[in-house]
Amino acid sequence: MSGSALSAAGAPAGSTRIYSLTLCPIFRFNPRGRFDAYAIGGGGYYRRTIEFTQPTIGTVTAFDPFYGVFFPVAVPANTVLGSFTQNKGGLNIGGGITARIRGDSNTKFFVEARYH
């Protein structure tokens, strides 16, 4: 997370995560040729989570197998000051071109542009 976003929220640290599940069918115009063009588009589900945190020290119980004793240990941790989760649907559309590297190979070079 950027420093300007953290200072605007008044938080010393933070993180963000994005999970997505998309379905994007591809429509090829010349699939067996050396050169091909294709269109791609679809939709999906997106989940974004933002957490504002502050560093702290936590205490856990550790075990020493040599002496057979349990003892407290201080470890670095984060306290979550606040979080925000957003779920939304989304769309994407695009297209590209491919060129076979060799005539009998399935290896291709491709260029694609997509709006998401």
C-alpha positions in Angstrom: 0.0 0.0 0.0 1.4 3.4 -0.9 2.6 5.9 1.8 0.1 8.6 0.6 -2.8 6.2 1.0 -1.7 5.2 4.5 -1.1 8.8 5.6 -4.6 9.8 4.3 -6.1 7.0 6.4 -3.9 7.8 9.4 -2.5 4.3 9.6 1.1 3.3 10.0 0.9 0.2 7.8 -1.5 -1.7 5.6 -2.0 -4.3 2.9 -4.5 -5.1 0.2 -5.5 -8.4 -1.5 -7.5 -9.0 -4.7 -9.1 -12.4 -5.5 -10.8 -13.0 -8.8 -12.5 -15.7 -10.7 -13.1 -15.0 -14.4 -14.5 -16.8 -17.4 -13.0 -15.6 -20.7 -13.8 -17.5 -23.9 -11.6 -17.0 -26.9 -12.9 -16.8 -30.5 -10.3 -17.6 -33.0 -10.7 -16.5 -36.7 -7.9 -18.6 -38.3 -7.0 -21.3 -35.7 -5.1 -23.7 -38.1 -3.2 -21.0 -40.0 0.3 -19.7 -39.4 -1.2 -16.3 -38.5 -4.3 -16.0 -36.4 -6.4 -13.2 -34.9 -8.7 -13.7 -31.9 -11.2 -11.9 -29.8 -11.5 -12.5 -26.0 -14.1 -11.3 -23.6 -15.9 -12.4 -20.5 -16.8 -11.6 -16.9 -16.0 -12.5 -13.4 -16.2 -12.0 -9.7 -13.7 -9.8 -7.8 -13.1 -9.5 -4.0 -10.9 -6.7 -2.7 -9.8 -6.5 0.9 -7.9 -3.6 2.4 -6.5 -3.8 6.0 -4.9 -1.0 8.0 -2.5 -2.3 10.6 -0.1 -1.3 13.3 3.0 -3.2 14.3 2.9 -4.7 17.8 4.5 -7.5 19.8 2.6 -10.6 20.6 3.4 -13.4 23.1 3.3 -17.1 22.2 4.2 -20.2 24.1 7.2 -22.1 22.8 8.5 -25.6 23.7 12.1 -26.5 24.1 12.4 -30.2 23.4 16.0 -30.4 24.8 15.0 -29.2 28.3 11.3 -30.3 28.0 10.0 -26.9 29.1 7.4 -24.4 27.8 8.2 -20.7 27.9 6.8 -17.4 26.6 8.4 -15.8 23.6 7.8 -12.3 22.2 7.2 -12.2 18.4 6.4 -9.4 16.0 2.8 -9.2 15.0 0.2 -6.7 13.5 -2.9 -5.3 15.0 -5.7 -4.7 12.5 -7.0 -1.2 13.0 -9.7 -1.5 10.4 -10.5 -3.4 7.2 -12.8 -3.0 4.2 -14.0 -5.7 1.8 -15.7 -5.1 -1.5 -17.3 -7.8 -3.8 -18.2 -6.9 -7.4 -18.7 -8.3 -10.8 -16.5 -7.2 -13.7 -16.1 -7.4 -17.5 -13.2 -7.5 -19.9 -12.8 -7.4 -23.7 -9.9 -7.6 -26.0 -8.2 -9.1 -29.0 -4.8 -10.3 -30.3 -2.8 -11.8 -33.0 -0.6 -14.9 -33.0 2.2 -16.2 -35.3 3.5 -19.7 -35.3 7.2 -19.8 -34.6 7.7 -22.8 -37.0 5.2 -24.2 -39.4 4.7 -27.6 -37.7 5.0 -26.4 -34.1 2.3 -25.4 -31.6 4.7 -22.7 -30.2 3.3 -19.2 -31.0 4.3 -15.6 -30.5 1.3 -13.4 -29.5 0.4 -9.8 -28.9 -2.8 -9.0 -27.0 -4.6 -5.9 -25.8 -7.3 -6.1 -23.3 -9.6 -3.6 -21.4 -10.5 -4.9 -18.0 
